Amino acid sequence: MLRGEKNRIALRGRIIGLHDAGKTPSEIPHELGLKKDTVYLWLRRWNEEGKLEDHKRTGRRRVTDANQDRMLRNAAEASPFSTSVALTQESGLPISARTVRRRLHEQGIHHRTPAVKEKLTERHRKIRLQFASDHVAYDMDILGRVVFSDEKTFSSTTHGLMHCWRENNTRYDRRHIYENAKSGHVTCNVWGWISLHGVGELTEINERFTADQYIEILEEVMLPSVRSYLLPYPERIVFVQDRCPVHTARVVRQWFNEHQEIQLLDWPPKGCDMNPIEDVWALMVNGWEPSEERTRQALLHHTQQEWELLRRKPQLIAKSVESMKRRLQEVILMEGGWSSY
């Protein structure tokens, strides 16, 4: 029995098990992510026949045997970013790309869009793991004083749709992450901050981002708004920024030394997945293609509108901030590797 067939039978067994446990046929689809028709089909088949296997099908003979099916699976696992056409050509079998897709689907391997992350070195992984271990015990009192900041560049996409052959629930396996460097046409740069209480302020970054401009943002945007929004927490705030060269410049470090009311968190390199503000950037562009904006001014206006809409949803922002503990736990589980965030 092929692995894909075993997986299908196991899923059907879960349908029967949930039904025996008292779940109704209308509740089971939501729990398993299936269509109602599928649930009703296997409940009826089980009651009538007591079997969960597919009925034997008639028709033309399969054009591949078990060894060739395994060969296709091995090829897809060895080259997960290949297309079905490329796998067909590499196999040398007299079959179509459609047949290749069917054979891989039967074995539980499906065509997915891969996770795209920057490349992590072993040093990055070690530092990320240490940071996650040191801060995973943060409680809500501490999180209430944390200010998460970041810059965001809205740019046109530089690559088309990516392909990845993989099984379900393996999106963030190391071999299924397409690692590349960030690139793209810059159209609009902004800086913003969030906290457990909601979004803070968003401001445009003009021209080339410098340490002097960053200090100006800290002085004129961050400090006044944080003092205003975090009144429930008048004590020392904890400030999160990444390790970009502007943030680590000598004059910026000196500025933080002069403002003792701010505790600067020693954020690890390549730590974007641990920063909840990334959720905010994702929400802002959800269903919106930046390339459709024709000018920098139009893009900036749209960005500010999206930010203000999120101001009305503090519970959504709080949920992202509260996820920090789970983010750190995943990094620990992945031994410093990328989390699913």
SERO-4910 file (N, C-alpha, C, O; in steps of 0.05 Angstrom, whole numbers):
BEGIN
 pado doro    nc1    nc2    nc3   cac1   cac2   cac3    cc1    cc2    cc3    oc1    oc2    oc3
  Met    A     17    -24      0      0      0      0     18     25      0     36     27     16
  Leu    A     13     44    -18     28     68    -20     24     86      4      3     84     17
  Arg    A     44    103     10     42    120     34     18    139     32      5    144     51
  Gly    A     13    150      7     -9    168      4    -36    155     10    -54    167     22
  Glu    A    -39    129      2    -63    115      8    -66    110     38    -88    112     49
  Lys    A    -44    104     51    -45    100     81    -54    126     94    -70    125    113
  Asn    A    -44    149     85    -52    175     96    -82    180     93    -95    190    111
  Arg    A    -92    173     69   -120    178     64   -138    160     82   -158    169     93
  Ile    A   -130    135     85   -145    117    102   -144    126    131   -164    124    146
  Ala    A   -120    136    140   -118    146    167   -136    170    172   -148    173    193
  Leu    A   -138    187    152   -156    211    154   -185    202    155   -201    213    171
  Arg    A   -192    182    140   -220    172    140   -226    159    168   -248    161    178
  Gly    A   -205    146    179   -208    135    205   -213    156    226   -228    152    245
  Arg    A   -201    179    223   -206    201    241   -235    211    239   -247    219    259
  Ile    A   -246    211    215   -274    218    211   -292    200    228   -310    209    242
  Ile    A   -287    174    225   -303    154    239   -299    157    270   -319    156    285
  Gly    A   -274    161    278   -269    164    306   -282    188    319   -293    186    341
  Leu    A   -282    211    304   -295    235    315   -325    231    316   -338    240    335
  His    A   -336    217    296   -365    212    296   -372    194    320   -393    198    333
  Asp    A   -356    173    325   -361    155    347   -359    170    374   -371    162    394
  Ala    A   -342    191    374   -338    206    399   -360    226    404   -359    240    424
  Gly    A   -379    228    386   -402    245    390   -403    270    372   -422    286    374
  Lys    A   -383    274    355   -383    296    337   -404    292    315   -408    269    306
  Thr    A   -418    313    308   -439    311    287   -425    313    259   -403    324    258
  Pro    A   -438    303    238   -426    305    211   -422    334    203   -405    339    185
  Ser    A   -436    353    214   -432    381    207   -409    394    222   -398    414    214
  Glu    A   -400    382    245   -378    392    261   -351    381    251   -331    395    253
  Ile    A   -351    357    241   -326    343    233   -312    358    211   -287    361    213
  Pro    A   -325    368    190   -311    382    168   -295    406    179   -273    410    169
  His    A   -305    421    198   -291    444    209   -266    435    224   -245    448    223
  Glu    A   -267    413    238   -245    404    254   -223    392    237   -199    395    244
  Leu    A   -230    379    215   -210    366    198   -203    381    173   -186    373    158
  Gly    A   -218    403    168   -213    419    143   -221    404    118   -208    407     97
  Leu    A   -243    389    120   -253    374     97   -280    385     87   -292    401    101
  Lys    A   -288    377     64   -314    384     54   -335    366     67   -330    344     74
  Lys    A   -359    377     69   -381    362     82   -387    337     66   -392    315     77
  Asp    A   -386    339     39   -392    316     22   -373    293     28   -381    269     28
  Thr    A   -347    300     33   -327    279     38   -334    265     64   -332    240     66
  Val    A   -341    280     85   -348    268    111   -372    250    108   -372    227    118
  Tyr    A   -393    260     95   -417    244     92   -412    218     76   -423    197     82
  Leu    A   -395    220     55   -388    197     39   -376    175     55   -384    152     53
  Trp    A   -356    181     72   -342    160     87   -357    150    111   -354    128    119
  Leu    A   -374    167    122   -392    157    143   -412    137    132   -418    116    144
  Arg    A   -423    143    108   -441    125     95   -427    100     86   -438     78     90
  Arg    A   -403    102     75   -388     79     65   -382     60     89   -383     36     87
  Trp    A   -375     72    112   -368     56    135   -393     41    146   -391     18    154
  Asn    A   -415     55    147   -440     43    157   -449     20    138   -460      0    148
  Glu    A   -446     24    112   -456      5     93   -437    -19     88   -445    -42     85
  Glu    A   -411    -13     88   -391    -33     80   -371    -40    101   -358    -61    100
  Gly    A   -367    -22    121   -347    -26    141   -319    -24    131   -301    -36    142
  Lys    A   -315     -9    109   -289     -7     96   -283     23     91   -300     39     87
  Leu    A   -256     29     92   -247     56     86   -229     57     62   -219     79     55
  Glu    A   -224     34     49   -207     34     25   -223     44      1   -247     43      0
  Asp    A   -208     55    -19   -221     63    -44   -231     38    -58   -219     16    -57
  His    A   -253     41    -73   -262     19    -89   -242     14   -112   -230     32   -123
  Lys    A   -239    -11   -119   -221    -18   -140   -232     -6   -166   -255    -10   -173
  Arg    A   -215      7   -180   -223     21   -204   -216      5   -229   -196     -9   -230
  Thr    A   -233      8   -249   -227     -4   -275   -217     17   -294   -220     41   -288
  Gly    A   -206     10   -315   -196     29   -334   -170     20   -345   -162     -3   -342
  Arg    A   -156     38   -359   -131     30   -371   -109     25   -350   -111     36   -328
  Arg    A    -90      9   -357    -68      1   -339    -51     25   -332    -46     43   -348
  Arg    A    -42     26   -306    -25     48   -298      1     48   -314     12     27   -321
  Val    A      9     72   -321     33     74   -338     59     74   -322     81     74   -333
  Thr    A     56     74   -296     80     72   -279     76     50   -258     54     44   -250
  Asp    A     98     37   -250     96     17   -230    106     28   -203    112     52   -201
  Ala    A    106     12   -182    114     21   -156    142     32   -155    147     52   -141
  Asn    A    161     19   -169    188     29   -169    191     56   -182    205     74   -172
  Gln    A    176     60   -204    177     86   -217    164    107   -201    172    131   -201
  Asp    A    142    100   -186    129    120   -168    149    129   -147    150    152   -140
  Arg    A    164    110   -135    183    116   -115    206    134   -127    216    152   -113
  Met    A    213    128   -151    234    144   -165    225    173   -168    240    192   -164
  Leu    A    199    177   -175    188    204   -178    188    218   -151    194    242   -149
  Arg    A    180    204   -130    180    215   -103    208    224    -95    212    246    -85
  Asn    A    228    206   -100    255    213    -92    265    237   -107    280    254    -96
  Ala    A    258    239   -133    266    262   -149    254    288   -138    268    308   -138
  Ala    A    228    287   -130    215    311   -119    228    319    -93    230    343    -87
  Glu    A    235    299    -76    247    305    -51    276    316    -54    285    332    -38
  Ala    A    289    306    -75    317    316    -80    317    344    -92    335    360    -87
  Ser    A    296    350   -108    294    377   -121    266    388   -115    250    389   -134
  Pro    A    261    397    -90    234    405    -83    224    430    -98    200    435    -99
  Phe    A    242    446   -109    234    470   -123    231    466   -153    227    486   -168
  Ser    A    233    441   -163    229    435   -191    199    436   -198    182    431   -180
  Thr    A    193    441   -223    165    439   -233    160    410   -241    178    394   -244
  Ser    A    134    404   -245    127    377   -254    138    372   -282    145    349   -289
  Val    A    140    392   -299    152    389   -326    181    381   -323    190    363   -338
  Ala    A    196    395   -306    224    389   -302    228    361   -291    246    346   -299
  Leu    A    211    353   -273    213    326   -261    207    304   -283    219    283   -283
  Thr    A    188    310   -300    182    292   -322    206    288   -340    213    266   -348
  Gln    A    219    310   -347    243    309   -364    266    294   -351    279    278   -363
  Glu    A    269    299   -325    291    286   -310    287    256   -307    306    241   -306
  Ser    A    261    248   -305    256    220   -300    262    203   -325    269    179   -322
  Gly    A    258    214   -348    262    199   -373    240    180   -379    242    164   -397
  Leu    A    218    181   -363    195    162   -367    177    173   -388    174    198   -391
  Pro    A    164    156   -404    145    165   -425    118    172   -413     98    160   -420
  Ile    A    118    191   -396     93    200   -382     91    230   -384    110    244   -391
  Ser    A     67    240   -378     62    269   -380     67    282   -353     69    268   -332
  Ala    A     69    308   -353     72    323   -328     48    319   -310     50    320   -285
  Arg    A     25    316   -322      0    312   -307      2    285   -291     -7    284   -268
  Thr    A     13    265   -304     16    239   -290     36    242   -267     32    230   -246
  Val    A     57    257   -271     76    262   -250     62    274   -226     66    266   -203
  Arg    A     46    295   -231     32    308   -209     13    288   -195     12    288   -170
  Arg    A     -1    271   -210    -19    252   -198     -4    232   -180    -12    226   -158
  Arg    A     19    222   -190     34    203   -175     45    215   -149     45    202   -128
  Leu    A     53    240   -150     63    253   -126     41    259   -107     44    256    -82
  His    A     17    267   -117     -6    271   -100    -14    246    -85    -21    246    -62
  Glu    A    -13    223   -100    -20    198    -88     -2    191    -64    -10    177    -46
  Gln    A     23    201    -65     42    196    -44     43    218    -23     62    219     -7
  Gly    A     24    236    -24     22    257     -4     40    281     -9     43    297     10
  Ile    A     51    284    -33     68    307    -39     52    325    -58     43    317    -79
  His    A     50    350    -50     33    369    -64     50    394    -72     71    400    -61
  His    A     40    408    -92     53    432   -102     44    456    -84     21    462    -82
  Arg    A     64    468    -70     58    490    -52     77    513    -58     97    510    -72
  Thr    A     69    537    -48     86    560    -50    106    558    -27     97    557     -4
  Pro    A    132    558    -32    151    554    -10    154    579      8    148    601     -1
  Ala    A    162    574     33    169    596     50    195    608     41    214    593     35
  Val    A    197    635     38    221    648     29    234    662     52    222    681     63
  Lys    A    257    654     61    271    665     84    300    671     76    311    659     58
  Glu    A    312    690     91    340    695     87    357    672     98    348    657    116
  Lys    A    380    668     87    397    646     95    408    650    123    417    672    130
  Leu    A    407    629    140    418    630    167    444    614    168    446    591    158
  Thr    A    464    626    179    489    612    184    487    597    211    468    602    226
  Glu    A    506    580    217    505    566    243    509    586    266    498    582    287
  Arg    A    524    608    261    527    628    281    500    642    287    493    647    310
  His    A    485    648    265    459    660    269    441    642    286    427    651    304
  Arg    A    441    617    279    424    598    294    432    596    323    414    595    341
  Lys    A    457    597    329    466    595    357    457    620    373    447    617    395
  Ile    A    460    644    361    452    668    375    422    670    378    411    678    399
  Arg    A    407    662    357    378    662    358    368    643    380    350    649    395
  Leu    A    380    619    382    372    600    402    377    610    430    361    607    448
  Gln    A    400    623    434    407    634    460    387    656    468    378    657    491
  Phe    A    381    674    449    362    695    455    335    684    462    323    693    482
  Ala    A    325    665    447    299    654    452    298    640    479    278    643    494
  Ser    A    319    627    486    320    613    512    321    633    535    309    628    556
  Asp    A    334    656    531    336    676    552    310    691    557    306    701    579
  His    A    293    694    536    270    711    539    243    697    536    222    710    537
  Val    A    243    671    534    218    657    530    200    659    555    176    654    553
  Ala    A    212    665    578    196    666    602    183    693    607    172    698    629
  Tyr    A    184    711    588    171    738    591    142    735    599    127    719    587
  Asp    A    134    750    620    106    749    627     92    774    615    104    790    603
  Met    A     65    776    620     49    797    607     57    824    618     54    844    604
  Asp    A     66    826    643     74    852    654     98    863    639     99    887    634
  Ile    A    116    846    632    139    855    617    131    862    588    139    882    578
  Leu    A    115    844    576    107    849    548     91    875    546     93    888    525
  Gly    A     77    883    567     62    908    566     80    932    564     70    954    557
  Arg    A    106    929    570    124    952    569    143    950    544    160    968    541
  Val    A    139    930    527    157    927    504    146    942    480    123    941    473
  Val    A    164    957    468    158    972    443    173    958    420    197    957    420
  Phe    A    158    947    401    170    934    378    170    953    355    150    963    346
  Ser    A    194    958    344    197    977    322    210    964    298    222    943    300
  Asp    A    206    976    275    218    965    251    214    985    228    196   1002    229
  Glu    A    231    982    208    227    996    182    214    976    163    219    952    164
  Lys    A    199    987    144    187    970    124    191    983     97    186   1007     93
  Thr    A    200    968     78    203    977     50    181    964     33    180    939     31
  Phe    A    164    980     21    145    970      2    157    972    -25    164    993    -35
  Ser    A    159    949    -38    173    948    -64    159    929    -83    143    912    -75
  Ser    A    166    931   -108    154    913   -128    167    885   -125    190    883   -117
  Thr    A    152    865   -132    162    837   -130    183    832   -152    179    841   -174
  Thr    A    204    819   -144    226    814   -164    226    785   -174    243    779   -191
  His    A    208    768   -165    208    741   -176    179    732   -178    161    742   -164
  Gly    A    175    713   -196    148    703   -200    141    682   -180    154    679   -159
  Leu    A    120    667   -186    110    645   -168    131    623   -166    141    613   -185
  Met    A    137    616   -141    156    595   -135    141    568   -133    117    568   -127
  His    A    156    547   -137    144    520   -135    159    504   -114    183    507   -111
  Cys    A    145    487   -101    158    469    -81    141    444    -78    117    446    -72
  Trp    A    153    421    -82    139    395    -77    145    387    -49    168    384    -41
  Arg    A    123    383    -33    127    375     -5    101    362      5     80    364     -7
  Glu    A    104    349     28     81    339     42     68    360     59     80    381     64
  Asn    A     43    355     68     30    374     86     45    377    112     59    359    121
  Asn    A     43    401    123     56    407    149     86    406    148     99    402    169
  Thr    A     98    410    124    128    411    122    137    437    110    160    438    100
  Arg    A    120    458    110    127    483     97    153    495    108    169    506     93
  Tyr    A    158    492    134    181    505    146    204    485    152    222    491    167
  Asp    A    203    461    139    226    444    140    249    458    126    245    473    107
  Arg    A    273    455    137    296    470    126    299    467     96    306    486     83
  Arg    A    295    443     86    299    438     57    277    449     40    280    450     15
  His    A    255    458     52    233    469     37    231    500     38    213    511     27
  Ile    A    250    512     51    251    541     52    270    552     30    293    544     29
  Tyr    A    259    569     13    275    580     -9    289    604      2    277    625      8
  Glu    A    316    602      6    331    623     18    344    641     -3    357    632    -22
  Asn    A    339    667      0    352    686    -18    356    712     -4    347    716     19
  Ala    A    369    730    -17    374    757     -6    351    775    -14    339    772    -35
  Lys    A    344    794      4    323    813     -2    331    831    -25    354    840    -26
  Ser    A    313    836    -43    318    855    -65    292    865    -76    271    854    -70
  Gly    A    294    886    -92    269    896   -104    271    926   -108    290    939    -98
  His    A    253    936   -123    252    965   -129    239    980   -106    215    975   -101
  Val    A    254    997    -93    243   1012    -70    224   1033    -79    231   1050    -95
  Thr    A    200   1034    -68    181   1054    -75    172   1071    -51    164   1094    -54
  Cys    A    174   1059    -26    166   1074     -3    178   1061     22    175   1037     26
  Asn    A    190   1077     39    202   1068     64    188   1081     88    183   1105     88
  Val    A    181   1065    108    168   1076    132    180   1064    157    193   1042    155
  Trp    A    177   1077    180    185   1066    206    160   1067    224    145   1087    223
  Gly    A    156   1047    240    134   1047    258    139   1031    283    159   1016    284
  Trp    A    121   1033    302    123   1017    327     96   1007    336     76   1020    330
  Ile    A     96    985    350     71    974    362     77    965    390    100    963    398
  Ser    A     56    960    405     59    948    432     35    931    438     17    928    421
  Leu    A     34    920    461     12    904    470    -15    920    468    -36    908    467
  His    A    -13    946    469    -37    963    470    -46    972    442    -67    985    440
  Gly    A    -32    964    421    -40    972    394    -18    984    378      5    983    387
  Val    A    -24    995    355     -4   1008    338      3   1035    350    -13   1048    362
  Gly    A     28   1043    346     37   1069    355     36   1089    332     15   1095    322
  Glu    A     60   1098    325     61   1118    303     76   1107    279     94   1090    282
  Leu    A     69   1116    256     82   1109    231     92   1134    218     78   1154    216
  Thr    A    117   1134    209    128   1158    196    144   1150    172    156   1128    170
  Glu    A    145   1168    152    160   1163    128    190   1166    132    199   1184    148
  Ile    A    206   1150    119    235   1152    119    242   1166     92    237   1155     71
  Asn    A    253   1190     94    259   1205     70    287   1198     59    307   1197     74
  Glu    A    287   1193     33    313   1188     19    329   1166     33    318   1146     42
  Arg    A    355   1170     35    372   1149     47    370   1150     77    373   1171     90
  Phe    A    365   1127     89    362   1125    118    390   1127    132    408   1112    126
  Thr    A    393   1147    149    418   1152    163    414   1151    193    392   1151    203
  Ala    A    437   1150    208    435   1150    237    423   1176    247    408   1176    266
  Asp    A    430   1198    234    420   1224    243    389   1225    239    375   1235    256
  Gln    A    379   1214    216    351   1214    212    337   1195    232    314   1201    241
  Tyr    A    350   1173    239    338   1155    258    336   1168    286    316   1165    300
  Ile    A    357   1182    294    356   1196    320    333   1217    320    320   1221    340
  Glu    A    329   1230    297    307   1249    295    280   1235    298    262   1246    311
  Ile    A    277   1211    287    253   1196    290    249   1188    319    227   1190    330
  Leu    A    270   1179    332    269   1171    360    261   1195    378    244   1192    396
  Glu    A    272   1218    372    267   1242    388    239   1253    384    225   1259    403
  Glu    A    231   1256    358    207   1271    352    183   1253    347    160   1264    348
  Val    A    186   1227    342    163   1210    337    161   1189    359    140   1186    371
  Met    A    182   1173    363    180   1151    382    175   1160    411    156   1152    423
  Leu    A    193   1176    421    191   1184    449    164   1197    457    152   1188    476
  Pro    A    156   1218    442    130   1230    450    106   1211    448     89   1212    465
  Ser    A    106   1195    427     83   1177    424     83   1154    444     62   1147    454
  Val    A    106   1143    450    108   1122    470    100   1133    497     85   1119    512
  Arg    A    109   1157    505    102   1168    530     72   1173    532     60   1172    553
  Ser    A     60   1179    509     31   1184    508     15   1159    510     -4   1157    526
  Tyr    A     22   1138    494      7   1114    492     11   1094    515     -6   1079    521
  Leu    A     35   1095    528     41   1075    548     39   1087    576     54   1080    594
  Leu    A     19   1104    580     15   1116    607     10   1095    628     18   1099    651
  Pro    A     -3   1072    622     -7   1052    643     20   1040    653     21   1027    674
  Tyr    A     41   1045    637     67   1034    644     88   1056    644    104   1058    626
  Pro    A     87   1074    664    105   1097    664    134   1089    670    152   1106    666
  Glu    A    139   1065    681    166   1057    687    182   1052    661    172   1056    639
  Arg    A    206   1043    664    224   1039    642    212   1021    620    202    999    626
  Ile    A    213   1030    595    203   1014    573    226    997    562    249   1003    565
  Val    A    218    975    548    237    957    535    233    962    505    211    960    494
  Phe    A    255    969    491    254    977    463    267    956    445    289    947    450
  Val    A    252    948    424    262    928    405    268    941    378    251    954    366
  Gln    A    292    936    368    300    944    341    319    923    331    332    909    347
  Asp    A    321    920    304    339    900    294    367    911    293    373    932    303
  Arg    A    385    895    281    414    902    282    423    915    256    446    911    248
  Cys    A    407    930    242    416    942    217    437    963    225    437    973    247
  Pro    A    455    970    207    478    988    213    469   1015    224    483   1026    240
  Val    A    446   1025    215    437   1051    225    431   1049    254    438   1067    270
  His    A    418   1027    263    411   1024    291    435   1020    309    434   1028    333
  Thr    A    456   1008    298    479   1002    315    501   1023    312    523   1019    323
  Ala    A    496   1045    298    516   1067    295    523   1078    323    507   1078    341
  Arg    A    547   1089    325    557   1099    350    540   1121    362    534   1121    386
  Val    A    531   1139    345    514   1162    355    487   1152    364    475   1164    383
  Val    A    477   1130    352    451   1119    361    455   1106    388    438   1109    406
  Arg    A    476   1090    391    482   1077    417    485   1098    439    476   1095    461
  Gln    A    498   1120    432    502   1142    451    475   1154    459    470   1161    483
  Trp    A    457   1157    440    430   1168    445    415   1151    465    403   1161    484
  Phe    A    416   1125    462    403   1107    480    416   1108    508    402   1106    528
  Asn    A    442   1110    509    456   1113    535    447   1137    550    447   1138    575
  Glu    A    439   1158    535    431   1183    548    401   1182    556    392   1201    570
  His    A    387   1162    548    358   1160    555    354   1134    571    347   1113    561
  Gln    A    360   1136    597    359   1114    615    331   1103    619    328   1081    630
  Glu    A    311   1118    611    283   1107    615    277   1086    594    256   1073    595
  Ile    A    296   1081    575    292   1062    554    312   1039    557    336   1044    557
  Gln    A    302   1015    560    320    991    561    321    979    533    301    969    523
  Leu    A    344    981    520    347    971    493    352    941    494    373    932    505
  Leu    A    334    925    482    337    896    482    358    888    462    358    898    439
  Asp    A    376    870    470    397    860    452    386    840    432    388    816    436
  Trp    A    374    851    411    360    834    392    380    818    375    400    829    367
  Pro    A    373    793    368    392    777    353    392    784    323    373    795    314
  Pro    A    414    777    308    413    781    279    393    762    267    388    740    278
  Lys    A    382    770    244    362    753    230    339    745    249    332    722    251
  Gly    A    328    765    263    308    759    283    280    769    275    263    773    293
  Cys    A    275    773    249    250    785    241    226    768    248    205    778    254
  Asp    A    229    741    247    206    724    253    198    725    282    176    715    290
  Met    A    216    735    300    209    738    328    196    764    335    187    768    358
  Asn    A    195    783    316    184    809    321    155    810    311    150    808    287
  Pro    A    136    814    329    108    814    322    100    836    302     79    834    290
  Ile    A    116    856    299    109    878    281    108    867    252     96    879    234
  Glu    A    122    845    247    121    833    221     92    825    213     84    826    190
  Asp    A     76    817    233     48    811    229     33    835    219     16    833    201
  Val    A     40    858    230     27    883    222     33    890    193     15    897    178
  Trp    A     58    887    185     65    892    157     49    873    139     40    881    117
  Ala    A     47    848    147     32    829    131      3    836    129     -9    834    107
  Leu    A     -9    845    151    -37    853    150    -41    877    132    -62    879    118
  Met    A    -22    895    131    -25    919    115    -25    913     85    -38    928     70
  Val    A    -11    893     77     -9    887     48    -27    863     40    -26    854     17
  Asn    A    -42    852     59    -59    829     53    -80    837     33    -97    855     37
  Gly    A    -79    823     10    -98    829    -11    -93    854    -26   -110    864    -41
  Trp    A    -69    866    -22    -63    891    -35    -35    889    -48    -16    882    -35
  Glu    A    -34    894    -74    -10    892    -89      4    919    -91     -6    936   -105
  Pro    A     27    923    -77     40    949    -77     47    959   -105     47    983   -110
  Ser    A     52    941   -124     60    950   -151     37    964   -165     42    978   -185
  Glu    A     12    962   -155    -10    976   -167     -9   1006   -161    -22   1022   -175
  Glu    A      5   1014   -141      8   1042   -134     29   1054   -153     51   1044   -155
  Arg    A     22   1076   -167     38   1087   -188     60   1106   -179     80   1110   -192
  Thr    A     55   1119   -156     74   1139   -146     81   1133   -117     67   1119   -103
  Arg    A    104   1145   -108    112   1142    -80     92   1154    -62     86   1143    -41
  Gln    A     81   1177    -70     61   1191    -53     36   1174    -50     24   1173    -28
  Ala    A     27   1162    -71      3   1145    -70      7   1121    -52    -10   1113    -37
  Leu    A     31   1109    -54     38   1086    -38     39   1093     -9     29   1079      9
  Leu    A     51   1116     -3     53   1126     25     26   1131     37     20   1124     59
  His    A      9   1144     21    -18   1150     30    -34   1124     36    -48   1122     57
  His    A    -31   1105     19    -45   1079     23    -34   1066     48    -50   1054     63
  Thr    A     -8   1066     52      4   1054     75     -6   1067    101    -12   1053    120
  Gln    A     -7   1093    101    -17   1107    125    -46   1101    131    -55   1098    154
  Gln    A    -62   1098    109    -90   1090    113    -93   1063    126   -109   1059    144
  Glu    A    -77   1044    116    -78   1017    127    -69   1016    156    -81   1002    172
  Trp    A    -50   1032    163    -40   1034    190    -62   1044    209    -67   1034    231
  Glu    A    -76   1065    200    -97   1077    216   -121   1058    219   -135   1058    240
  Leu    A   -126   1041    199   -147   1021    202   -140   1001    224   -158    992    238
  Leu    A   -115    994    226   -106    976    247   -107    988    274   -109    974    295
  Arg    A   -107   1015    276   -109   1028    302   -136   1022    314   -139   1023    339
  Arg    A   -156   1016    298   -182   1010    308   -185    981    317   -206    972    326
  Lys    A   -163    965    314   -164    937    321   -142    930    341   -125    914    335
  Pro    A   -143    942    365   -122    937    384   -120    908    393    -99    898    400
  Gln    A   -143    894    392   -143    865    401   -126    849    381   -113    830    389
  Leu    A   -127    856    355   -112    842    335    -82    846    340    -66    827    337
  Ile    A    -74    870    346    -46    876    351    -37    862    377    -15    851    378
  Ala    A    -54    863    397    -47    849    423    -43    820    418    -25    808    430
  Lys    A    -59    808    401    -56    779    395    -29    773    383    -16    753    390
  Ser    A    -19    791    365      7    787    353     29    789    374     48    773    374
  Val    A     27    809    391     48    813    412     48    789    431     69    780    439
  Glu    A     24    780    438     22    757    457     34    731    444     41    712    458
  Ser    A     37    731    417     48    708    404     78    706    407     90    686    399
  Met    A     91    726    419    120    726    420    130    701    435    150    690    428
  Lys    A    116    693    456    125    670    471    125    645    454    143    629    455
  Arg    A    104    642    437    103    619    419    124    621    398    136    600    390
  Arg    A    130    645    389    152    649    369    178    639    380    193    624    367
  Leu    A    184    647    405    209    639    417    210    609    422    231    596    419
  Gln    A    187    598    430    186    569    434    192    554    408    205    533    409
  Glu    A    182    564    386    187    551    360    216    552    352    228    533    342
  Val    A    229    576    357    257    579    351    274    559    368    293    547    357
  Ile    A    266    555    393    280    536    410    276    507    398    294    492    397
  Leu    A    251    502    390    245    475    379    260    470    353    269    448    348
  Met    A    264    492    337    279    489    312    309    493    316    324    495    296
  Glu    A    318    494    341    347    496    348    359    521    335    381    520    324
  Gly    A    344    543    336    354    568    325    345    573    297    351    595    286
  Gly    A    332    554    284    323    558    257    298    576    255    288    585    275
  Trp    A    288    580    231    265    597    226    240    585    239    236    561    238
  Ser    A    224    602    251    198    593    261    178    595    239    185    603    216
  Ser    A    153    588    244    132    590    223    120    617    221    101    621    206
  Tyr    A    130    636    236    119    663    235    133    681    214    126    704    211
***
